[in-house]
């Protein structure tokens, strides 16, 4: 994975001093950050389970608390009729044998979600630019929305452009652009002397691309915890100091506060709607949903074909959501939190598992090691995220 620098390299006469500072900072990083990390660990030391700290939904309808009910009118589209589903999300095409997971509708406790209507979306968003910003979970949702709209307007003329950072799908008749901007951490990553540097206080490089949007829907979370070969950076820069690593919740909070400040400072609230998608859960630990599960019976979501019953998930609520809650709550103009975490936790059946075009036959034969219990099948759960997005956007 390659990250391109958004800034020019330092002037040549500063090269030696910059290099010296870089390595001095590396050697001093553990000591320099210890007080900060201890402070943040104490700040986040109280574990929170199962329920978010707050909801931003101002209406009397608790959109994000409810149950999954079977509804044979679902799914809202067929994978074969969608112009854009990445292989890693296309479970039916790649051999998933069951289909009941497609037949569930989200039912909030005290209201009914309006059924998604792609023609209404096209009409109300005529001439607009909707942009998803974040990681592959954001791309998951972006593709879902395009599938849902296309099902209502199959004859509409469209245009697709793909890039390393920005991909855009246009419904030409309506002048509607729906884009995905890849920024797994939201904040910038620059290449400094051949090393990828995650810059926790810099976001201008990415942010300049977001200014054109009329609706922004952000997400982040999963990449902050990646280590080893999956880690997307070589160094972290914060406050002028370079770190080889730091407490990941500390890093997430710093990055989110930089994002929140960018939104408060740069977004014209009279023109642009801002949403934040809460943390999408994973299902790699079957003991969270099955008391009888052991490592000898199953190790992940493989073989799961039905959602959890009830309104709460027996596992723990993601630690990252405490950070998200606090940062959004302290914004001057808070983004609307689409709190899909709990309802998604109940969908242990919705992941691609081994039914992904990204896997080889040998990998499919070894689900204990290869199952994808992080992303979601399309059609599938992200369609519900977009039904909620549709409800809030037009309510």
Secondary structure, 3 states (H helix, E strand, C coil): CCCCCCCCCCCHHHHHHHHHHHHHHHHHHHHHHHHHHHHHHHHCCCCCCCCCCCCCCCCCCCCCCEEEEECCCCCCCCHHHCCCCCHHHCCCCCCCCCCHHHCEEEEECCCCCCCCCHHHHHHHCCCCEEEEEECHHHHHHHHHHHHHHHHHCCCCCEEEECCCCEEEEEEHHHCEEEEEEECCCCCCEEEECCEEEEECCCCHHHHCCCCCCCEEEECCCHHHHCCHHHCCCCEEEECCEEECCCCHHHHHHHHHHHHHHHHHHHCCCCCCEEEEECCCCCCCCHHHCCCCCCCCCCCCCCCCCCCCCCCCCCCCCCHHHHHHHHHHHCCCCCCEEECCHHHHHCCCCCCCECCCCCCCHHHHCCHHHHCECCCCCCCCHHHHHHHHHHHHHHC
